[in-house]
Amino acid sequence: MNMQVSLTTTTGLERRLEVAVPQQRVAGEIEQRLKTLSRTARLKGFRPGKVPYAVVRQQFGEQVRNEAVSDLIERTFAEAVTQEKLRPAAGPRIEPLDASAEGELRYAATFEVLPEVAIKPLSEMTLERPSAEIAGSDVDAMVESMRRQRPKFDAVERPAIATDRVTIAYEGRIDGEVFPGGQGDALEVVLGSGRILKELDEALIGMSVGEKKSVPARFPEDYGAKSVAGKDAMFQLEVKKIEAQSLPELDEAFVRSFGLAQGGVEEMRAEVQKSMQAELDQAVKSRLRQQLLDLLYANNPLEVPNSMVEESIRELQFQMLQRAGVREVKELPDRAPYVEPARKRVALGLIVGEMVRSQGIRLDRGRVEERLNAIASSYDDPQAVRRQYLQSREAMQQVESAVLEDQVLDWALEQVKFNNKPATFAELTGFNAQPAAIR
């Protein structure tokens, strides 16, 4: 009862399998199912399990045949791709060719296969490794940044200037009507922070306590509240209080505000430097990993399955929706900007997968545990988060995939060459050391 298989290449990675399953195998599958059913079938007028085979066949024959054919297609397709040594990239499109009641089962399966991946020697690759150290001036700049995170505000009797905190009463109207959220009696705003509409921010500069002003303003098209987005409004403003901003003293009280109970300023600086070093190390590692991935993609061009690219495009679109806080599928962004990123993502997944296979890299369960603990530690109830992950196979697969990718890239970075390139902490981390203009 050997089935017959015919394989043809249509275009690119697409293959077409025509499979013929002998009539004897089809009939045997149907008969076996009917006999099993006859032992449990319940029909009026017959005791359970005593329904004659002929009656069962008459009552359930068509249904059983359909189920048997569906299962046979699934099983024989798996047998056929194994026989032909194919690796499908996704499920097939099935086209029935002959599934008559008395004949053999014939169907065509069209699908894409995974490409053969041959990776060029990693020893021929050279990466630029950023080389930077934490200087005393870097620690000074970070400490100043920390001071700006804890500003002091003291009431003043003068017109408001940039960086002042101004308490205002306001009323906003659109077409003469107060809009939802358009009124307030004690809104605190740091001028120049970008928290309020630009026109209002600019109008408040130079105003004094007790002063009132009418200010026209326009809400941006992408404003969070859609009911007012893109609309013109008229605001009535009144300044209630003006507070000048200043930096706190670098003293014991300031140190304690960051959770350090002992050691004073020098201990805080040491902790700051330690934290900066960890951030710098991570930044260097991220740069190297990105360089590595870019070179792997450039040096190992692949024809990738369209089905996998389309799936990746969809994932990227949905990720964008989630980041924007949108749930409506109809709001999916245009697919065009995601085509190349999706193609690169699929190609790199295949390349990384080949390195896992060729090098026999196995998932490090210890690193999985570390990754899971790191994720959970960022939440208020780490143990609850751990349980949620451990109870979700999908969530754990994401963690395991990330860890395995880390293992592969760590191995790959041990194989390549490096050229050191001088850099600074600010360049690698994006830290802005320029202090705000605080008077």
Residue pairs with C-beta under 8 A, 6 or more apart in sequence:
1 22
1 24
1 25
1 28
2 22
3 19
3 20
3 21
3 22
3 25
3 76
3 79
3 80
4 19
4 20
5 17
5 18
5 19
5 20
5 80
5 83
5 84
6 17
6 18
6 19
7 15
7 16
7 17
7 84
7 86
8 15
8 16
8 18
9 15
9 16
10 16
10 110
12 112
12 303
12 306
13 89
13 112
13 113
13 114
13 115
13 303
13 304
13 305
13 306
14 110
14 111
14 112
14 113
15 86
15 110
15 111
15 112
15 113
16 108
16 109
16 110
17 77
17 80
17 81
17 84
17 92
17 108
17 109
17 110
17 111
18 97
18 106
18 107
18 108
19 76
19 77
19 80
19 106
19 107
19 108
19 109
20 104
20 105
20 106
21 72
21 76
21 104
21 105
21 106
22 104
23 102
23 103
23 104
23 105
25 72
25 105
26 68
26 69
26 72
26 104
26 105
29 68
29 71
29 72
30 61
30 64
30 65
30 68
33 64
33 67
33 68
34 53
34 56
34 57
34 60
34 61
34 64
35 53
37 56
37 60
37 64
38 49
38 51
38 52
38 53
38 56
39 49
40 48
40 49
41 48
41 49
41 51
41 56
41 59
41 60
42 48
42 51
43 51
43 55
43 59
46 52
46 55
65 101
69 99
69 105
72 105
73 94
73 105
73 107
76 105
77 92
77 94
77 109
80 109
81 87
81 88
86 113
87 113
87 114
88 111
88 112
88 113
88 114
89 111
89 112
89 113
89 114
89 305
89 307
89 308
90 111
90 112
90 305
90 307
90 308
90 311
91 111
92 109
92 110
92 111
93 109
93 110
93 111
94 107
94 108
94 109
95 107
95 108
95 109
95 110
96 106
96 107
97 106
97 107
97 108
98 104
98 105
98 106
98 107
99 105
99 106
99 107
112 305
112 306
112 307
112 308
113 305
114 305
114 350
115 302
115 303
115 304
115 305
115 350
117 300
117 302
117 350
117 351
117 353
117 354
118 300
119 296
119 300
119 351
119 354
119 355
119 358
120 299
120 300
122 412
122 415
122 416
123 415
123 416
123 417
125 292
125 295
125 299
125 415
125 416
125 417
126 416
126 417
126 418
126 419
127 288
127 291
127 292
127 295
127 413
127 416
127 417
127 418
127 419
128 291
128 418
128 419
128 420
128 421
129 284
129 288
129 418
129 419
129 420
129 421
130 283
130 284
130 287
130 421
130 423
130 427
130 428
131 420
131 421
131 422
131 423
132 280
132 284
132 422
132 423
132 424
132 425
132 427
132 428
134 273
134 276
134 277
134 280
134 425
135 425
138 276
138 424
138 425
138 426
138 433
139 269
139 272
139 273
139 276
141 426
141 431
141 433
142 272
142 276
142 431
142 433
143 250
143 268
143 269
143 272
144 247
144 433
144 435
145 431
145 433
145 435
146 258
146 272
147 247
147 248
147 250
147 254
148 247
148 435
148 436
148 438
150 248
150 254
150 257
151 245
151 246
151 247
151 248
151 438
152 245
152 246
152 247
152 248
153 165
153 243
153 244
153 245
153 246
154 243
154 244
154 246
155 241
155 242
155 243
155 244
156 164
156 242
156 243
156 244
157 209
157 242
158 208
158 242
159 205
159 206
159 207
159 208
159 242
160 166
160 191
160 204
160 205
160 206
160 207
160 208
160 239
160 242
161 191
161 205
161 206
161 439
162 191
162 192
162 205
162 437
163 190
163 191
163 192
163 245
163 436
163 437
163 438
163 439
164 190
164 191
164 242
164 243
164 244
164 245
165 188
165 189
165 190
165 191
165 242
165 243
165 245
166 188
166 189
166 190
166 191
166 204
166 207
166 239
166 241
166 242
166 243
167 186
167 187
167 188
167 189
167 239
167 240
167 241
167 242
167 243
168 184
168 187
168 189
168 204
168 237
168 238
168 239
168 240
169 184
169 185
169 186
169 187
169 237
169 238
169 240
170 182
170 183
170 184
170 187
170 200
170 235
170 236
170 237
170 238
171 178
171 182
171 183
171 235
171 236
172 178
172 179
172 182
172 183
172 217
172 233
172 234
172 235
172 236
173 179
173 182
173 233
173 234
173 235
174 182
174 228
174 231
174 232
174 233
179 227
179 228
179 233
180 225
180 227
181 225
182 233
186 240
189 195
189 196
189 201
189 204
190 245
191 201
191 204
191 205
192 201
194 201
197 217
197 218
197 219
198 217
199 215
199 216
199 217
199 218
200 215
200 217
200 235
200 237
203 213
203 215
203 237
204 237
204 239
207 213
207 237
207 239
208 239
208 242
209 239
209 240
209 241
209 242
210 238
210 239
211 238
211 239
212 236
212 237
212 238
212 239
213 236
213 237
214 234
214 235
214 236
214 237
215 234
215 235
215 237
216 232
216 233
216 234
216 235
217 232
217 233
217 234
217 235
218 230
218 231
218 232
218 233
219 225
219 228
219 229
219 230
219 231
219 232
219 233
220 229
220 230
221 229
221 230
222 229
223 229
223 230
244 439
245 438
245 439
246 438
246 439
247 438
248 254
248 257
250 265
251 265
252 264
252 265
255 263
255 264
255 265
255 267
255 268
258 268
260 267
260 268
260 271
263 270
276 425
279 429
280 425
280 428
280 429
283 428
283 429
284 428
287 428
288 413
289 409
289 413
292 409
292 412
292 413
292 416
293 348
293 409
296 348
296 351
296 412
297 344
297 347
297 348
297 351
300 347
300 351
302 347
302 350
302 351
304 343
304 346
304 347
304 350
305 346
308 346
309 339
309 342
309 343
309 346
310 342
312 338
312 342
312 343
312 345
312 346
313 335
313 338
313 339
313 342
315 342
316 338
316 341
316 342
316 345
317 332
317 333
317 335
317 338
318 332
320 333
321 327
321 329
321 331
321 332
321 333
352 405
352 408
352 409
355 361
355 408
355 411
355 412
356 404
356 408
359 408
359 411
361 404
361 407
361 408
361 411
363 400
363 403
363 404
363 407
364 403
364 407
367 403
367 406
367 407
368 399
368 400
368 403
371 399
371 402
371 403
372 386
372 389
372 390
372 399
373 382
373 386
375 385
375 389
375 399
376 382
376 383
376 385
376 386
376 389
379 385
388 395
389 395
389 396
389 399
390 396
425 431
426 432
426 433
